[in-house]
């Protein structure tokens, strides 16, 4: 019974070292969490827009419009659920419609960027 307990303890310790790195004590979890947050910060969008961008209608059949608010332009990218970029472009005050009638029905992610701001939302195409 002692050997079984020791083996489980060794496996658990090895797992912790591999998971959290080779730090010890209560700092191990904190270090791991900080690294995860730092990694996520580079993957998520920079700053949210001061006023959330609104697009309508959602769900979409042929096109949607994006309310730019006071922004002169917005770059957009529509990404499929598998991560493939399917449509992108730049919208300005004069052109706020995005035609999506050629895209298959389903859910997409729409990323919008302008200056240092960015936002992602779910877009449903019927």
Secondary structure, 3 states (H helix, E strand, C coil): CHHHHHHHHHHHHHHHHHHHCCCCCCHHHHHHHHHHHHHHHHHCCCECCCCCCEEECCCECCEEEEECCCCCEEEEEEEECCCCEEEEEEEECCECEEECCCCCCEEEEEEEEECCEEEEEEEEEC
